[in-house]
Amino acid sequence: MLRLIDLTKEYDADGDPQRRVLAADRLNLEVTAGEVFGLVGPNGAGKSTALKMICGLLLPTAGRVLVNGVDVEHRREEAQKYVGYLADFFSLYDELTVYQYLEYFAQAYKLAPNSIPGRIVEVVTRLGLESKRDASISGLSRGMKQRVGIARAVIHDPPLLVLDEPAAGLDPKSRHELKQLLRGFHERGCTIVITSHILSDLEEICTTIGILEKGHLIRVGKIEEILQPAPATQPGAPAGSRVIRIRLSAPGFALEPWLTARPGVNHVATSGLGTLFQFAGSDADLSEMVKALVTAGAPLAAVEQPGLSLEEAYSRIAKGEVM
């Protein structure tokens, strides 16, 4: 659905052509249809620049963007039929009602006139804006305005939705509702490219993550690859140790002393019904230990190797730690 080929963007620094800033440096990326791709990075990393080039709002210095096989720079109007875009700082026409606003953009996207009323009803219903259909945009809350912005982005039913910091400024309830909306678009087959500084939100909805630093894509992978299990972190842990968590279904079993007495177990820590520890044994050793635990009468609920959070993974990758 989306392909970046050596995509590069340079700017004059403070208007001085002798000083160049490289906002995007030979970005190469493929996002397949149906993915939710999260682009992560600090302010100034080039995320918004990349999204604007994807949407044809900014021309690259070099390289290409293909959307559904269409070159964005050379066939911009055709490519934009496939893209819905919501900027990080977007504005609405406050003097219009929600219906009038969506009608205006439906006409701008050259939808067939007889299809526009039905399409507006469909989008308004999907975005939960039925009660605001005839309301003035100026009187809407921040969360509702965000919904109207997304409604405008999808009014022409694009297969690719590009969202730059859509959760910025939203309260927790509105953020939760936004995630539900995006899950709905994903379930209907929409491909989504999204940036956010709220990494826990991206962790919940993304299938793939890309990490951008100073214009470079330093890591791209499936979310489960990025959030790979955490290695041993305790000082003095034996080489090859890993973190294991055992959860019990009921209290009463003295799991911590039981584990402490086992070979290969270090740094045991219990919180509630869950116990974390470092384990230096093999998978076969772990299997034998679990069997012994069940035989000892422990009410076992789960044995798991916990992964990193996206925030932890991003921090480690950005610092250059091997993952």
C-alpha positions as CSV (number, residue, x, y, z in Angstrom):
1,M,0.0,0.0,0.0
2,L,2.9,2.4,0.8
3,R,6.5,2.3,-0.4
4,L,9.3,4.8,0.3
5,I,12.3,4.6,-1.9
6,D,15.4,6.5,-0.8
7,L,13.1,9.3,0.3
8,T,15.2,12.4,1.2
9,K,14.3,15.9,2.3
10,E,16.7,18.8,2.9
11,Y,15.9,22.3,4.1
12,D,17.8,25.5,4.2
13,A,18.7,26.2,7.8
14,D,17.2,29.6,8.8
15,G,16.9,30.5,5.1
16,D,20.6,30.1,4.5
17,P,21.2,27.9,1.4
18,Q,24.8,27.3,2.6
19,R,23.5,25.5,5.7
20,R,21.4,22.5,5.0
21,V,19.3,20.4,7.4
22,L,18.6,16.8,6.5
23,A,15.0,16.1,7.8
24,A,14.7,12.7,6.0
25,D,17.7,10.7,4.9
26,R,17.2,8.0,2.3
27,L,14.1,6.4,3.9
28,N,13.2,3.0,2.6
29,L,10.0,1.4,3.9
30,E,7.2,-0.9,2.8
31,V,3.8,-0.9,4.6
32,T,1.6,-3.7,3.4
33,A,-2.2,-3.4,3.0
34,G,-4.0,-3.7,6.3
35,E,-1.2,-2.8,8.6
36,V,-1.2,-0.2,11.4
37,F,2.2,1.3,11.2
38,G,3.4,3.4,14.0
39,L,6.2,5.9,13.4
40,V,8.1,6.7,16.6
41,G,10.8,9.3,17.3
42,P,11.6,12.5,19.2
43,N,10.6,16.0,18.1
44,G,12.7,17.0,15.1
45,A,13.3,13.4,14.0
46,G,11.5,14.0,10.7
47,K,8.2,12.2,11.3
48,S,5.9,15.0,10.2
49,T,8.1,15.8,7.2
50,A,7.9,12.1,6.1
51,L,4.1,12.1,6.5
52,K,3.7,15.3,4.4
53,M,5.8,13.8,1.6
54,I,3.6,10.6,1.7
55,C,0.6,12.8,1.3
56,G,2.1,14.9,-1.5
57,L,2.0,18.1,0.6
58,L,5.8,18.4,0.5
59,L,8.0,17.5,-2.4
60,P,11.1,15.3,-1.7
61,T,14.6,16.5,-2.4
62,A,15.3,13.0,-3.8
63,G,13.6,9.6,-3.8
64,R,10.0,8.5,-4.4
65,V,6.8,7.8,-2.6
66,L,4.4,5.2,-4.0
67,V,0.9,4.9,-2.7
68,N,-1.0,1.8,-4.0
69,G,1.6,1.8,-6.8
70,V,1.1,5.5,-7.8
71,D,4.0,7.9,-7.7
72,V,2.9,10.7,-5.4
73,E,5.2,13.4,-6.9
74,H,4.3,12.8,-10.5
75,R,0.7,11.7,-10.2
76,R,-0.3,13.6,-7.1
77,E,-4.0,14.0,-7.7
78,E,-4.5,10.3,-8.5
79,A,-2.4,9.3,-5.4
80,Q,-4.4,11.5,-3.1
81,K,-7.5,9.6,-3.9
82,Y,-6.0,6.7,-1.9
83,V,-4.9,8.8,1.1
84,G,-6.7,10.4,4.0
85,Y,-4.6,12.8,6.1
86,L,-5.0,14.4,9.5
87,A,-2.2,16.9,10.4
88,D,-0.8,17.3,13.9
89,F,-2.1,20.9,14.0
90,F,-5.3,20.9,11.9
91,S,-7.9,23.5,11.6
92,L,-11.6,23.3,10.9
93,Y,-14.1,25.8,9.4
94,D,-15.7,26.9,12.6
95,E,-18.5,28.8,10.9
96,L,-19.9,25.6,9.3
97,T,-21.9,22.8,10.7
98,V,-20.5,19.3,10.7
99,Y,-22.7,18.3,7.8
100,Q,-21.7,21.4,5.7
101,Y,-18.0,20.8,6.4
102,L,-18.1,17.2,5.3
103,E,-20.2,18.1,2.3
104,Y,-17.6,20.7,1.2
105,F,-14.8,18.2,1.4
106,A,-16.8,15.5,-0.3
107,Q,-17.2,17.9,-3.2
108,A,-13.5,18.8,-3.1
109,Y,-12.7,15.1,-3.5
110,K,-15.1,15.0,-6.5
111,L,-17.5,12.4,-5.1
112,A,-20.5,11.9,-7.3
113,P,-23.1,14.5,-6.2
114,N,-25.9,11.9,-5.7
115,S,-23.6,9.8,-3.4
116,I,-22.6,12.6,-1.1
117,P,-25.6,12.6,1.3
118,G,-25.4,8.8,1.9
119,R,-21.6,8.9,2.3
120,I,-21.9,11.7,4.9
121,V,-24.5,9.7,6.9
122,E,-22.2,6.6,6.8
123,V,-19.1,8.5,8.0
124,V,-21.0,10.5,10.7
125,T,-22.5,7.2,12.0
126,R,-19.1,5.4,12.0
127,L,-17.5,8.3,13.8
128,G,-20.2,8.7,16.4
129,L,-21.2,12.2,15.3
130,E,-24.9,11.6,14.7
131,S,-25.9,14.0,17.5
132,K,-23.5,16.6,16.2
133,R,-24.5,16.4,12.5
134,D,-26.2,19.9,12.5
135,A,-24.1,21.4,15.2
136,S,-21.7,24.3,14.6
137,I,-18.1,23.2,14.6
138,S,-17.1,26.2,16.8
139,G,-19.1,24.7,19.7
140,L,-17.6,21.2,19.6
141,S,-15.2,19.8,22.2
142,R,-11.6,19.0,21.4
143,G,-12.4,15.3,21.1
144,M,-15.4,15.9,18.8
145,K,-13.3,18.2,16.6
146,Q,-10.8,15.4,16.3
147,R,-13.6,13.1,15.1
148,V,-14.7,15.7,12.6
149,G,-11.1,15.9,11.3
150,I,-10.9,12.1,10.9
151,A,-14.3,12.2,9.2
152,R,-13.0,14.7,6.7
153,A,-9.9,12.5,6.1
154,V,-12.0,9.4,5.3
155,I,-15.0,11.0,3.5
156,H,-13.6,9.8,0.1
157,D,-13.1,6.2,1.6
158,P,-9.3,6.0,1.1
159,P,-7.5,2.7,1.8
160,L,-4.6,4.6,3.5
161,L,-5.1,6.8,6.5
162,V,-2.2,9.0,7.6
163,L,-2.5,10.5,11.1
164,D,0.1,12.8,12.7
165,E,-0.3,12.9,16.5
166,P,-4.1,12.4,16.5
167,A,-4.2,11.9,20.3
168,A,-2.4,15.2,21.1
169,G,-4.5,17.2,23.6
170,L,-7.1,14.6,24.1
171,D,-8.3,13.5,27.6
172,P,-8.1,9.8,28.6
173,K,-11.7,9.1,27.6
174,S,-11.3,10.7,24.2
175,R,-8.0,8.8,23.7
176,H,-9.7,5.5,24.4
177,E,-12.5,6.4,22.0
178,L,-9.9,7.3,19.3
179,K,-8.2,3.9,19.7
180,Q,-11.6,2.2,19.3
181,L,-12.2,4.1,16.1
182,L,-8.8,3.2,14.7
183,R,-9.4,-0.4,15.5
184,G,-12.6,-0.2,13.6
185,F,-10.9,1.2,10.5
186,H,-8.2,-1.5,10.8
187,E,-10.9,-4.3,11.0
188,R,-12.4,-2.9,7.8
189,G,-9.1,-3.3,6.0
190,C,-7.8,0.2,6.2
191,T,-4.1,0.7,6.3
192,I,-3.0,3.2,8.9
193,V,0.2,5.2,9.3
194,I,0.3,7.0,12.6
195,T,2.7,9.0,14.8
196,S,2.3,9.6,18.5
197,H,4.3,10.5,21.5
198,I,2.0,8.4,23.6
199,L,3.8,5.1,23.0
200,S,1.5,3.0,25.2
201,D,-1.4,3.9,22.7
202,L,0.7,2.8,19.7
203,E,1.6,-0.4,21.6
204,E,-2.1,-1.3,21.8
205,I,-3.1,-0.6,18.2
206,C,0.0,-1.0,15.9
207,T,1.0,-4.1,14.0
208,T,4.3,-2.7,12.9
209,I,6.7,0.0,14.3
210,G,9.4,2.2,12.8
211,I,11.8,4.2,14.9
212,L,13.1,7.4,13.3
213,E,16.1,9.3,14.6
214,K,17.6,12.4,13.0
215,G,16.0,11.5,9.7
216,H,17.1,7.9,9.7
217,L,14.9,4.8,10.1
218,I,17.0,2.9,12.7
219,R,14.6,0.0,13.3
220,V,11.5,-1.3,11.6
221,G,9.7,-4.5,12.7
222,K,6.5,-6.2,13.7
223,I,5.3,-5.1,17.1
224,E,6.1,-8.5,18.7
225,E,9.7,-8.3,17.3
226,I,10.2,-4.8,18.7
227,L,8.8,-5.8,22.1
228,Q,10.9,-8.9,22.3
229,P,11.3,-10.5,25.8
230,A,13.4,-8.5,28.2
231,P,16.9,-10.0,28.9
232,A,18.3,-10.2,32.3
233,T,19.0,-6.8,33.8
234,Q,20.0,-7.4,37.4
235,P,23.6,-6.8,38.2
236,G,25.4,-10.1,38.7
237,A,22.9,-12.2,36.8
238,P,24.6,-15.2,35.1
239,A,25.2,-14.8,31.4
240,G,22.3,-16.1,29.3
241,S,19.8,-15.4,32.1
242,R,16.3,-14.3,31.2
243,V,13.3,-12.9,33.1
244,I,10.5,-15.3,33.9
245,R,7.2,-14.5,35.6
246,I,5.1,-17.1,37.4
247,R,1.5,-16.1,38.3
248,L,-0.6,-18.1,40.8
249,S,-4.4,-18.3,40.7
250,A,-4.7,-18.1,44.5
251,P,-2.6,-17.1,47.5
252,G,-1.2,-19.5,50.1
253,F,1.7,-21.2,48.3
254,A,5.2,-20.0,49.4
255,L,6.5,-19.5,45.9
256,E,9.4,-17.2,46.6
257,P,11.3,-19.5,49.0
258,W,10.5,-22.5,46.7
259,L,12.0,-20.7,43.7
260,T,15.0,-19.4,45.7
261,A,16.0,-23.0,46.5
262,R,16.0,-24.0,42.8
263,P,19.2,-24.2,40.7
264,G,19.6,-21.4,38.1
265,V,17.2,-19.1,39.9
266,N,18.3,-15.6,41.0
267,H,16.8,-12.2,42.0
268,V,13.3,-13.5,43.0
269,A,10.7,-10.7,43.6
270,T,7.0,-11.2,44.4
271,S,4.2,-8.7,43.9
272,G,0.7,-9.9,44.6
273,L,0.2,-13.2,42.9
274,G,3.0,-12.7,40.4
275,T,6.7,-13.5,41.0
276,L,9.6,-12.4,38.7
277,F,13.0,-14.0,38.7
278,Q,16.1,-14.5,36.7
279,F,16.5,-18.0,35.2
280,A,19.7,-19.3,33.7
281,G,18.5,-22.7,32.7
282,S,17.3,-24.1,29.3
283,D,13.7,-24.5,28.1
284,A,13.9,-28.1,29.2
285,D,15.1,-27.0,32.6
286,L,12.2,-24.6,32.9
287,S,9.7,-27.2,31.9
288,E,11.0,-29.6,34.6
289,M,10.8,-26.8,37.2
290,V,7.2,-26.1,36.2
291,K,6.3,-29.8,36.5
292,A,7.9,-29.9,40.0
293,L,6.0,-26.7,40.9
294,V,2.6,-28.3,39.9
295,T,3.6,-31.5,41.8
296,A,4.3,-29.4,44.9
297,G,0.7,-28.2,44.8
298,A,1.1,-24.6,43.6
299,P,-2.1,-23.1,42.1
300,L,-0.4,-22.2,38.8
301,A,-2.1,-19.7,36.5
302,A,0.7,-18.8,34.0
303,V,4.4,-19.0,33.3
304,E,5.5,-16.3,30.9
305,Q,8.5,-14.4,29.6
306,P,7.5,-10.8,29.9
307,G,8.4,-8.5,27.0
308,L,9.4,-4.9,27.1
309,S,7.0,-2.0,26.8
310,L,7.2,0.0,23.6
311,E,8.6,2.9,25.7
312,E,11.3,0.7,27.1
313,A,12.1,-0.8,23.7
314,Y,12.3,2.6,22.0
315,S,14.6,3.9,24.7
316,R,17.0,1.0,24.4
317,I,17.0,1.1,20.6
318,A,17.5,4.8,20.5
319,K,20.5,4.4,22.8
320,G,22.0,2.0,20.4
321,E,21.6,-1.1,22.5
322,V,21.4,-4.3,20.4
323,M,17.9,-5.8,20.2
